[in-house]
């Protein structure tokens, strides 16, 4: 048997989780808008879709931030690796469709 206040607390916590999830989606959308522009610039200037040095610096930075925030740095790295893989995929598609030296709108 549960205490009467447990369902109310679950509802409150789940509402907070829903709000955080919505914020994460919006933040990811903003991040991908920026990375889309990065992909366009790379394609316009003949730069490769991936930048392993930058990616490694970002992973290390995120691991440090995760540790400071009390989040598992291994999880944070997996999360960022997933995002990086998707960004590189987007950059590859952009470079295939945008001719070198073309000017963006």
C-alpha positions in Angstrom: 0.0 0.0 0.0 1.3 3.5 -0.9 1.1 6.6 1.2 -1.5 9.1 -0.1 1.2 11.7 -0.9 3.2 9.4 -3.1 1.0 9.6 -6.2 0.9 13.4 -6.0 4.7 13.5 -5.7 5.0 11.2 -8.7 2.7 13.4 -10.7 4.8 16.5 -9.7 8.1 14.8 -10.6 6.8 13.5 -13.9 5.6 17.0 -14.8 9.1 18.3 -14.1 10.6 15.5 -16.2 8.2 16.4 -19.1 9.2 20.0 -18.9 12.9 19.1 -18.9 12.4 16.8 -21.8 10.7 19.6 -23.8 13.6 21.9 -23.0 16.1 19.3 -24.1 14.3 18.9 -27.4 14.3 22.7 -28.0 18.0 23.0 -27.0 18.9 20.1 -29.4 16.9 21.8 -32.2 18.9 25.1 -31.6 22.2 23.1 -31.5 21.4 21.4 -34.8 20.6 24.8 -36.4 24.1 25.9 -35.5 25.7 22.7 -36.6 23.7 22.9 -39.9 25.4 26.3 -40.5 28.8 24.8 -39.6 28.1 22.1 -42.2 27.3 24.7 -44.8 30.5 26.6 -44.1 32.6 23.5 -44.2 31.1 22.5 -47.6 31.5 25.9 -49.0 35.2 26.0 -48.1 36.0 22.3 -48.8 36.6 21.4 -45.2 35.9 17.8 -44.1 32.6 16.9 -42.4 34.4 15.6 -39.3 36.9 17.4 -37.1 38.3 14.7 -34.7 40.4 17.2 -32.7 37.3 19.4 -32.0 35.2 16.4 -31.3 37.7 15.1 -28.7 37.9 18.5 -27.0 34.2 18.6 -26.8 34.0 15.2 -25.3 36.6 16.0 -22.7 34.8 19.3 -21.9 31.4 17.6 -21.6 32.9 14.9 -19.3 34.2 17.6 -17.0 30.9 19.4 -17.0 29.1 16.2 -16.3 31.3 15.4 -13.4 30.8 18.9 -12.0 27.0 18.4 -12.4 27.0 15.0 -10.7 26.2 13.2 -13.9 28.0 10.1 -15.0 30.7 11.2 -17.4 30.6 7.9 -19.3 26.9 8.5 -20.0 27.6 12.1 -21.1 30.3 10.9 -23.5 27.9 8.3 -25.0 25.3 11.1 -25.4 27.7 13.5 -27.1 29.1 10.7 -29.3 25.6 10.0 -30.5 25.0 13.7 -31.3 28.4 14.0 -33.0 27.7 11.0 -35.2 24.4 12.6 -36.3 26.1 16.0 -37.0 28.8 14.3 -39.1 26.1 12.5 -41.0 24.3 15.8 -41.7 27.6 17.5 -42.7 28.3 14.6 -45.1 24.9 15.0 -46.7 25.4 18.8 -47.0 28.9 18.3 -48.6 27.4 15.9 -51.2 24.7 18.4 -52.2 26.5 21.7 -52.0 29.2 22.4 -54.6 32.6 23.6 -53.3 32.7 27.4 -53.3 29.0 28.0 -53.6 27.6 30.8 -51.5 24.8 30.2 -49.0 21.6 32.2 -48.9 
